[in-house]
């Protein structure tokens, strides 16, 4: 049987076993998640997470989770694809080229701890997830299918995290984007960009961003920045256009007069927050 035929047959089998929405079951033993954990999601067929990073703010915790799978034929892209061996479970896993953010409660409730991954292997998994390209073939279709399956929990975890931050009642700094800048974005490539999975919430390298459509004022951007940035000079840009530059007085910034875009995914992903020298 040719390789493509094997991949196609495996993909058809997987689709026959997996419904379009995840069915999750609470685990019997709740073990708190930690960075470097390998966790198995309590669903069928199984999905695994390697916890590469913990984002903590006050009492709230969010984890960057690299996704792995037992579906070797569908997940293996090239010789650089990381493979993990679970000797105790006689299982092989391959890393997939994407990650999600999951909150502590979700991981505690719906995932088993299957082991601990050493620091070098975690870095390798994270580097692969960030660099590898998703192919335009059956394997890419499988990977995007998993991304879509996990997307609600990824978004829900970030939104829950942001809602918990709201409980600390930070007074925001409010800014109005200039009409010139608004018009620039509305007539740029952002006006035509459409993501495979649309989102209005985004976790950047050092910030959380949320776009909400408020009836009275239109779309509003809220940024949450690290607490240790307080008192320091920062620059916030979207594709090299400055939204804010100055000393940070609060970790919560709000921007109104946003461009009217059909999809904010690409615009959110273009946000860059830097400490000014």
N, C-alpha and C positions, 0 to 999 in steps of 0.2 A: 504493500500500500504506500502511495506517495505521501510525502510529509504534509502537503497541503490537505490531502484527503484525511489524514489522521487528525489534523488540527480542526478541520470542519466537523468531523465525527464527534470529537471531544466537546466542541462548542454546542452541538445539537444535544448531546447527552446532558451537558451542564444546564442548558436552558430547560430541559425536561424535568430537572430536579429542583430548579430554583424558581420560585414565584417572583413577580415583579416588585414586591415589597418584602423587606426583611421581616421574618417572624423571629422574635427574640424571646428567650426564656431566662428568668432570673437564675443565677448560679446558686448552688447549695452552700458554698463556702465563700464568704466575702473576704478577699485579701486585698488590702489597700495597694493601689498602683504606685510604682516607683519608676524613675528613669532607669533604662536598661532592661526593664521587664519585657519578656515575650508573653503576650496575652492571646488567648483564643476566645473569639466571640461565640456565645452560646446560640448558634443558629446552624442550619443545614442547607447546603454544604458549608463547612467551616471557613471562617475568615480569621486571619491572625494580624496582630499589631505588635510592632517593636517600638517601645516608648523611647523616643530620642531626646525629648526636651520637656521640661516642666515650666510652665508660666505661672508664677504665684503673685497674687496681689492681696494683701491682708490675709484673709482666711480662704480665699478662693484659689482653686488649682485647675489648670487646663494643661493637657498633654498633647504634644505633637507625636502622632502615631503613624509610622511607616507601615504600609499595608503589605501583607504577604499572603500567599495562597498555596494550597496543596496541588493545584491544577498546573503541574509542571509544563505540560504541552502548550497550554494557553498562556502561561505567564513568562516562560523563558524566551527572552528576545534575542540574546546574543551571548558570546562567551563572557561578557562583563556582568551579566545578570547574577547577583549574589544568590547562593544556595545555602540554606541552613539545614543541618541534620539534627533531628530530634531522636536521639538514640533510644531514649526511654519509651518513646511512642512509636518507634520504627516508621518515622514519617520524614519526608523531605518537603521543604518549603522553598519557594522562590519569591524574591522581592519584586514588587510591582512599582512602576515609576510614578507614584503619587503618595500623598499622605493626607491625613485628616486631623482635625483637632477635636479631642474628646474630653469631656469634663470628668472629674474624679468620681462623681456619683454614677455616671454611665459605666465606667470601667469597673467600679466596685460591684455594681449590680449585675452586669451582663457578660463579664469576661472572667475566664479562668487564668490563673498564672501558670504558664507552662515551662518557665525557666528564666534564666538571666543571661543576657548577651554581654560579652565584654566590650569595653570602650572602643577598641579598634574596629570591631565588627559593626557596632552602632554607627560610627562615623562613615564606614563603608556603605552601609544601607542608606544613610541619609544623603550621602554624596550621589549615589546611584539614582535615588528618587528625584533629586533635583536636576540631574544632568540628562538622564535617559529620555529619549523621545518616544512617544506613543506611536506605534506604526499604524499605517492606514490599511489594515487588513483584518482578518478574523480575530487575531490576538488583540488588536486595538479595539475592536468592537467589544470583546470580552472585558477589557480593562475599563472602557468607558461605561459599560453596563454596571460594573462594580462601583465606579465613582458615583454614578447616579443612585445606586442602592444606598450608599453610605452618606450621600449629600445631606439628607434631612437631619441625620444625627450630628454631622459636622456643623451645620448651620445652627441647629438647636443648641448644641453645646456652647458655641460662641455667644449666641443670644442669651442663654441662661447665665453665662459668665458676665456679660455686660449688664444684665438685669440685677445681678447680685452686686456689681460695682455701684449701681444706682442707689442701692440701699445705704451706701456711705455718704450720699447726698453732697457730692462735690459741687461747688458753685462754678458754673462754666464761664469761660471767656467766649464772647459771641462776636463773630466777624461777618461782614457782608462782602461777598466776592464782587469785584467791579463788573460793570456791564460789559466792558471791553473783553475781560477775561472770560466771562460767561459766553459771550458771542463767539469767541475764539474756539472754545470747546464744542459749541453747538454746530460749528462749521468745519470741525476737524474730523479725523477718521473715527473718533469716538461716537459720532452720530450714526455711524454705519456698522460699528462693531457689534457682533452678536455672539455671545459665548455659548458653548454646548450646554453648560449648566449655569443659568442665570443666577446671580446672587446680589444681595444688597448689603452683605456683611463680609468683612475681609480681615484676616490677621496678617499684618505686615511684619517685617523684620523686628520692629520695635514699637508697634502700635496696633490698636484695634480700630477699625473704621466701620461706621454704620450709616447707610443712607435711608432716610425715612421720607415719605411723601406726606407733608402736613397740609391739610386743606386750606388753611388761612395764609400760609407763606410759601407753599410749594415744597420742592425737595430740600432736605436739610442734611448736612454731613456732620456727624459727631465723631471726634477722634479722642481716644484714650491713650495717653502717653505714660511712659515709665515714671514712677514716683521720684527716682533719682535724677530726673531731668529738671525738676523744679529749681528755679533760680538760675538756670543756665540759658544761654542764647541758643535758639534752634532755628532751623529753616525747614519749612514744609513746602514741597513742590509737587505739582502734577505734571509730569513730562516736561521738566525744566522751567515751568511757569510757576512763579512764587505765589503761594496762597497766604503764607505768614512768615515773617522773620522778626525775631525779637526775643526778649526774655520770657521764659515760661513761668506764669504765675499760678496756674492750676493745671492739673493733669487732664482736664476735660475741656476740649475746644469744640465750638459749634460754628459752622459756616452756613450761611443762607445765601439766597440768590444764586443757587446752583444752576448749572446748565440743564436744560430739559433734554434728557437722553432716553432712548428707548430701552437701553440696558446699561447699567452702571458697572458691570463686572470689570471691563478693561480699564475704565477710569479709576476705579478703586485700586486695581493692581498697579497702576502707574504712580500712586502716591509714594513719596519718598520723604522720610523724616531724618534730618541730620543735625547733629550737634555742631554748632558753628565754632570755628577756631578763633 
